[in-house]
Amino acid sequence: MSSIDVVYKLTKEEVMETLLCLAWKTEGLFKRINCTLLGLLAGSVLFLYLYNPDKFFFILLAMLALGMLFFLLFGTVFIRGRKAAQLAKKHGTYKLSISADGIVSFETDSPILKRFCENKTEFFFSEHVISIKIGKDVYCIPRRVLSERQRGLMNDCIPRESTVRNIKTIRSKS
């Protein structure tokens, strides 16, 4: 079996999409449920304050719930964007070789092999990137650098014991 050799430079949007793939548990349905509950809590506490204006702590509790809701909706996206911009600016060109054995990274003078069978391996397939998490190491491969043949070979490189997730992402206009 042949290996997939890629050389690329990541953009901020690709790093941001990889960070979103890694946070798949806390984004999606979990985030919607938390936002709904915080909105209901803020609304009910605000209603209680309007019903009984002598209780000043109701307005403080409503402001706290609205602050948490605002952070949950916009703060996490802002922090992820700043982290993505820092990572995209900090690192230069990446050179990887992917095979059924693992990933060989050529970032340093000596190549580093990360085997798929050593640690728990997760593959995240999204619209613009393929993210591979081996233990604590994360590799982001943009789909724009892969040919159709290499994409087919990528599916052959996935070990049976690894987890494969298809992530749907919606890019914001910012």
N, C-alpha and C positions, 0 to 999 in steps of 0.2 A: 504494500500500500504506500502511496506517495504522501508527501507532506504538503501542507499549505504554507507557503512563504508569503508574508505580507510586510510591507513597509508603509507607514502612514504617520500622519500628524493629526491629533484630535482637535476638534473644534469645541467651543463652550457648549453648544447644543448637544453634541454627542456625549460629552461627559455628564451633562445634566440628565440626559435620557438614561444613562447607565446608573446614575445615583437614584433615579426614580425607579428603575427596575429592581435595584437592591432593596428599596423601601416598599416593595409591593404589598407587604402585609399591612402597613400603616396608612397607605394611600387608599384608594378605592372605597369599598363598602364601610370599612372601619372608620374612615375619616368622615363619611357622610352621616353615619350613626352618631358620632361624637358631635358633629356640628348641629345636627337636629336636636340632640339632647341639650346642648348648651344654649341654643336658641330658645327652646321651650323653657328652660330654667330662667333665662334672662327675662323672657316675656312674662312668666308667672310672677317672678319677684317684683318686676316693675309694676304689674297689676296690683300686687299686694301693697306696694308703696303708695300707689294712687288711691287705693281704697282706704289706707290708713297712713296719712302723711306724718304722723307723730313718730313712726318707727324709721329713724334715719338710716339704720343699718341695712334696710331693704335696698335703698338706692346704692349703697356701697357694694352690696352683694350683686346687684344687677350690673354695675359697672365692672366688677371683677369678672363676671360671666361673659360680658360683652368683650372685654379685653382678651380673655382666653379664646373666645370664638374668633376674634380678629387675628390673633397670632396663629391659630390653627389653620385659618383660611389663607393668610398672606405671609405670615412669618416663615413658615417652613419652606415655601417656594422661594422667598427672598434669600434665606440662608443657603438653600441648595444652589441657587444661581451664583451666589458669591463664591461658594466652595468650588463650583464647576469652573468659574472664570479663573480662580487661582490655580487649579490643577491644569487647565488647558494652557495657561501662560507659563507655568513653571516647567512643565515637561516638554521636551522637544519631539524628535522623531522616534517612533517605536519600530522595532523590527522583531517579528515573531515568526516562529515556525511551529505549526500545529500538526500533530499526527495522532494516531490512535494511542500512542504511549503517553502523550502529554504535550505540554507547551514548552518550547525552548525560547527563552527571552535573551536578546542580545543587547541589553541596556548597558551592561558593564563590559569590561575587557574580556571576561570569560563568560561563555554562555551558561545560563542557569536553566536546568530542566525541572519542571514541576509536573510530576506524574499525576494522571487522573485517578489512579487507584490508591494513592497515598492518603488522601483526605476525602472528605465528602465534597463532591463536585456538583455544581449547579450551573445549568445553561439557561440564559434568559434571551429569548428571541423577541426583539421588538421591531418596530417599523424601520428604524435607521441604523441600529447597532445590534451586535451579538455580544452579550456580556457573559463571561465565564468566571465563575467564582470557585477557586480551589482553596479550601480552608479559609484563610483570611486574605489571600491574594485575589485581586480582581483584574481581569483583562477585558478591555473594551476593544472590539474590532468593528469598525464602521463597515456597513454593507456596501458603501460606495467603492471600497478598494477590492472587493471580492468579485471575481467573475462568476458566471453561472456554473462553470465546472467546479470552481473552488467552493461554492455554496453547496453543491451536491456532495463534494468530499467532506465538507464540514459535518453533514448529517451522518456520514460513515464513521467519523472520528468520535462520536458521542458514545461513551461506554454504557452498558446496560444498567449498571447500578447507579448511574447519576440521575439527577432530577432535571427535567426539562420543563421550562415554563414559557408560555407565549404571553407576552405582556402587550396590552394595547395602551398606547400613550397618546395623549392629546397635547400637541405643542401649543403653548400660549403665544400670543402675538407680541409679547414684550421682548 
